[in-house]
Amino acid sequence: MKKEGASVVITHQILEGKQEAYEEWLKEIDPICRQSPGHLDSQFIRPIPNLTFTYTIIIRFDSITNLKNWMSSEQRKNLIAEARPLLTKDDQYSINSGLDFLFSNPGNVKTPVRWKQYLVTWSAIYPLVLVIPIILLPLLRMIHIPQTIYFDTLVITGIVVMLMIYVIMPRYTRLIRSWLFK
């Protein structure tokens, strides 16, 4: 059976003056999480000093099952209960598997069915892989970068992925939201 990785993005709003206590709590929960079956890695995005009090934690597991097991574990529940007095609101999180993060629907936990994700992704990538080389390759030759399939493909795919993640998909999924999440 093929395992598909999964991640959870957790957001904690910390009460002013409770950052040190929260940092200590992170030191307590992180090693416990790392010992969970299927844990791959954890990243902590700390708040901007004197500007925000929001911590974002990204935890990756090798499967959605292992991630859900951690999220519903008694250990985690007890640790979240310890942290609750440090938070302005309850623990907030979003669980994603594969490329589901491209299809996030704020305020709605439901993820679109795979065939819709496929159609949307394909219909967005297809025009990009047609147009980007037509525009980019002459520019690369104009600045005297020699033609090599490996470098050209590296640059083209890098631009396509960047456009997909930062420009196309956020707008495209918003545009077709009613169909996509139906």
C-alpha positions as CSV (number, residue, x, y, z in Angstrom):
1,M,0.0,0.0,0.0
2,K,1.4,3.4,-1.1
3,K,1.9,5.9,1.7
4,E,1.0,9.5,1.0
5,G,2.6,12.1,3.3
6,A,0.4,14.4,5.3
7,S,0.9,17.7,7.1
8,V,-0.8,19.7,9.7
9,V,-0.5,23.5,10.0
10,I,-1.3,24.6,13.6
11,T,-1.8,28.3,14.5
12,H,-1.6,29.5,18.1
13,Q,-2.3,33.0,19.1
14,I,-0.3,33.6,22.3
15,L,-1.4,36.0,25.1
16,E,0.8,39.0,25.5
17,G,3.5,38.2,28.1
18,K,3.2,34.5,27.7
19,Q,5.7,33.9,25.0
20,E,8.5,32.5,27.2
21,A,6.1,30.0,28.8
22,Y,4.9,29.0,25.3
23,E,8.5,28.5,24.1
24,E,9.0,26.2,27.1
25,W,5.9,24.3,26.2
26,L,7.2,23.9,22.6
27,K,10.4,22.4,24.0
28,E,8.2,19.9,25.9
29,I,5.8,18.9,23.1
30,D,8.3,18.7,20.2
31,P,10.4,15.7,21.4
32,I,7.1,13.8,22.2
33,C,5.8,14.5,18.8
34,R,9.0,13.4,17.1
35,Q,8.7,10.0,18.8
36,S,5.3,9.5,17.2
37,P,5.1,6.8,14.5
38,G,5.6,8.2,11.1
39,H,6.8,11.6,12.2
40,L,9.0,13.2,9.5
41,D,9.7,16.7,10.7
42,S,8.4,19.8,12.4
43,Q,8.9,23.5,11.7
44,F,8.2,26.4,13.9
45,I,7.4,29.8,12.6
46,R,7.8,32.3,15.4
47,P,6.0,35.6,15.6
48,I,7.6,38.9,14.5
49,P,8.9,40.5,17.7
50,N,6.8,43.4,18.9
51,L,4.4,43.0,16.0
52,T,2.5,39.7,16.3
53,F,1.9,36.9,18.9
54,T,1.1,34.2,16.3
55,Y,3.1,30.9,16.2
56,T,2.6,28.6,13.2
57,I,3.7,25.0,13.5
58,I,4.0,22.7,10.5
59,I,4.3,19.0,11.3
60,R,4.7,16.3,8.6
61,F,4.0,12.6,8.9
62,D,4.5,9.8,6.4
63,S,0.7,9.1,6.3
64,I,-2.6,10.7,7.1
65,T,-3.3,7.8,9.5
66,N,-0.2,8.5,11.6
67,L,-0.9,12.2,11.6
68,K,-4.5,11.7,12.7
69,N,-3.3,9.3,15.4
70,W,-0.9,12.0,16.8
71,M,-3.5,14.7,16.6
72,S,-6.1,12.7,18.5
73,S,-3.6,11.1,21.0
74,E,-4.1,11.5,24.7
75,Q,-0.5,12.8,25.0
76,R,-1.3,15.7,22.6
77,K,-4.6,16.4,24.2
78,N,-3.0,16.7,27.6
79,L,-0.2,18.9,26.3
80,I,-2.7,21.2,24.5
81,A,-4.7,21.4,27.8
82,E,-1.4,22.6,29.5
83,A,-1.0,25.3,26.7
84,R,-4.6,26.5,26.7
85,P,-4.0,29.2,29.4
86,L,-1.3,30.7,27.2
87,L,-3.5,31.0,24.1
88,T,-6.0,33.7,23.2
89,K,-8.2,31.1,21.5
90,D,-8.4,27.4,21.1
91,D,-5.9,25.3,19.1
92,Q,-6.6,25.8,15.4
93,Y,-5.3,23.5,12.7
94,S,-5.7,22.3,9.2
95,I,-4.7,18.8,8.0
96,N,-3.6,18.2,4.4
97,S,-2.3,15.3,2.4
98,G,-0.4,15.3,-0.9
99,L,-1.1,18.6,-2.8
100,D,-4.3,19.3,-0.9
101,F,-2.9,22.6,0.3
102,L,-3.3,24.0,-3.3
103,F,-7.1,23.5,-2.8
104,S,-7.6,24.8,0.6
105,N,-11.0,26.3,1.3
106,P,-10.9,28.7,4.2
107,G,-13.5,28.0,6.9
108,N,-14.3,24.7,5.3
109,V,-12.5,21.5,6.2
110,K,-13.8,19.6,3.1
111,T,-11.2,18.9,0.4
112,P,-12.3,18.6,-3.2
113,V,-12.6,15.2,-4.7
114,R,-9.4,14.0,-6.5
115,W,-10.8,14.1,-10.0
116,K,-11.7,17.8,-9.6
117,Q,-8.2,18.5,-8.3
118,Y,-6.8,16.7,-11.3
119,L,-8.9,18.7,-13.8
120,V,-8.2,22.0,-12.2
121,T,-4.4,21.4,-11.9
122,W,-4.2,20.1,-15.5
123,S,-6.2,22.9,-16.9
124,A,-4.0,25.4,-15.1
125,I,-0.6,23.8,-16.0
126,Y,-1.4,23.0,-19.7
127,P,-1.5,26.7,-20.9
128,L,1.5,27.5,-18.8
129,V,3.7,24.8,-20.3
130,L,2.7,26.0,-23.7
131,V,3.2,29.7,-23.2
132,I,6.2,29.9,-20.8
133,P,8.7,28.2,-23.2
134,I,7.6,30.4,-26.1
135,I,8.3,33.5,-24.0
136,L,11.3,32.4,-21.9
137,L,13.5,30.4,-24.3
138,P,14.1,33.4,-26.7
139,L,14.9,35.5,-23.7
140,L,17.5,33.0,-22.5
141,R,19.1,32.9,-25.9
142,M,19.1,36.7,-26.1
143,I,21.1,36.9,-22.9
144,H,23.5,34.2,-24.4
145,I,22.6,31.3,-22.2
146,P,23.4,28.2,-24.2
147,Q,20.5,25.9,-25.1
148,T,20.5,22.8,-22.9
149,I,17.5,20.7,-22.3
150,Y,18.3,20.3,-18.6
151,F,18.8,24.0,-17.8
152,D,15.8,25.1,-20.0
153,T,13.6,22.5,-18.3
154,L,14.8,23.5,-14.8
155,V,14.0,27.2,-15.5
156,I,10.7,26.5,-17.2
157,T,9.4,24.1,-14.5
158,G,10.6,26.5,-11.7
159,I,8.6,29.3,-13.2
160,V,5.5,27.1,-13.9
161,V,5.5,25.9,-10.3
162,M,6.1,29.4,-8.9
163,L,3.2,30.7,-11.0
164,M,1.0,27.8,-10.0
165,I,1.5,28.2,-6.3
166,Y,1.6,32.0,-5.9
167,V,-0.4,33.4,-8.8
168,I,-2.7,30.9,-10.6
169,M,-4.0,28.5,-8.1
170,P,-5.1,30.9,-5.4
171,R,-7.1,33.0,-7.9
172,Y,-8.3,30.0,-10.0
173,T,-9.6,28.0,-7.0
174,R,-11.4,31.2,-5.7
175,L,-13.0,31.7,-9.1
176,I,-14.3,28.1,-9.4
177,R,-14.9,27.5,-5.6
178,S,-18.6,26.8,-5.9
179,W,-18.0,24.0,-8.4
180,L,-14.7,22.7,-6.8
181,F,-16.1,22.3,-3.3
182,K,-19.5,21.0,-4.3
